[in-house]
Amino acid sequence: MTRLARLAAGSLAATALLGAAALPAGAHPTTHHARVTIGEVQYNSPGSDDYSRRSLRAEWVTITNNSRQRVDLTDWTLSDTARHVYRFEDLTLRGYESVRVRTGSGTDTQRDVYQHSRTYIWNNDGDTAILRNDRGRVVDAKSWGRQSHWHDHR
């Protein structure tokens, strides 16, 4: 390896380390469960925000297993920057399966689970959905609107 190539490789490694260090410790998604991600987010339920059961149920976040293997989501959490937390109970996603976490009330199924909240969770003008595994490690995070970054509030 030439001196120039060694310098370039060293520079790239240092840049990667600095970039990784700039994020909060809990903000680094784990590679072990990286196959589970936050998919689509319906943060602004259609129609007026009238706090009706229908309107609250129309606000949701999709969690997707992008692998062929089953993933046990028991004790995983989905939260926002205001510390609203939903804890998954006894839910396993089969390969390539998704579940919607709905804000309002309803009966949990394999496809839809409910936070049973009487108020909206996801801010229309900007927020971040944060998915953590059963050890509290960030698996994925998705931001929208004015929320350009987030900090781990553990």
N, C-alpha and C positions, 0 to 999 in steps of 0.2 A: 504494500500500500504506500503510495507516495505521501510526502509530507502534506501536500495540499489536501489530499483525500482524507488523511487523518484529522486535519484541522476542521474540515467540513463536517466529518462525522461527529467530532467532539462538540462542535457548535450546535448541531442538530440535537444531540443528546441533552445538552445543557438547556436549550430552548424548551424541549419537551418536559424536562424536570421543573423548570420555572413555571411553565404553563399549568402543570398539574398541581404545583404548590399554591397557585393563586386561588384555587377553589377551596371552600371549606372542607374539612376532613370528611364529613358525612356526605358531601355532594358528589363524590366519585361513585358512579354506578358500579356495582359489583359485576365482575365478569361471570361468576358462577350462575347467577340467575338472569343474565342479560337477555335471555330468550323471552322474558316476559316484559311487555312494554305497555305504555299508555298509548292507546290508539286515538280514536276520535273523541272530541270533547264538545258536548252541546251545552255551553255555558250560558246561553241566552235562550231560554225556552220560548217557543213561538207564542205570539199574542202578547197580551199585557201581563205584567208581573202582578197578578192579583192574589197570590198566595193560595190559590185553589189547589186541591189535590192533583188535578189534571196538570196544572202549570208546574207544580213542584216535581211531579214525576217526569216531566218533559225536559228536565235539566239532568244531564248524566255524563259519565266518563266511561269509556270502554277500556277494559284491560284485556290484552291479547297474549296468548301463548303462541309464540312463533316457531315452536319446535314440534317434533313428533312425540316427544316424551311428555308424560303427565307431570303437572306441577301442582303441589299442594299449597294453596294460598292461606291456609289456616294461620291466623295471627299476623298476617301481613296487614299493612295499613295503607290507606289512601287519604292524603290530607291536603290542605291548602295553606297559603301563607298566613291566614288568620287562625291557624291551629284547629280548624274543624277536622276531626279525625274519624274515619270509618275503619273499623277492624273487621277483617274477613273471618267468618266462623265456618268451619267445616266445609270448605269449598275446594274442589280440585278441578283444574282445567285440563281437559284432554288435549292431545296434540292439535294444534292449529285452531283451538277453540277460544271464544271471547265471552266475556261477561260484561254487562252494563251495570254500573253502580249508579242508581237513580237517587236523587235527592229526597223525594217525598216518601210516602208510605205505600206499602203494598205487600204482597206475599212473595217471599224469595223463591226463585226457581233456579235452575242451572244456567239460564240465560240472563236473568235480571235479579239483582239484589237491591235492597232499599235501605237508605240511611235513616228513614223515619224522621226527617227534619221538617219542622213547620216553617222554616225560613230558607231562603236561597243560600247555597253554599258558594257557588262559583261567581265571581264578580264579572259582570259584562264588560267593563272597561279595562280589565287586566287582572290576571291572577296566575297562579302556578299550581298544577296538580302534581303531587309528589307521591310516588309509590315506594314503600319500604318493605323489605322482606321481614321474616319473623325474628331476625336479629337486629332490626332497626337500621339496617344499611340501605341507602338509597339505591334502588334498582333502576328507576327512570323518573324523569321530571319533564313536564311540558308546560311552557308558558305561552301566554297570548296577551294581546293589547299592550297597555303601557308597562306591564310587568316585564322588564327587559332582563332581569336576573333575580335570583332568590338566594337566601341564606338558610343554611340548615339551622333550625331552631330547637334542636334537641337539648 
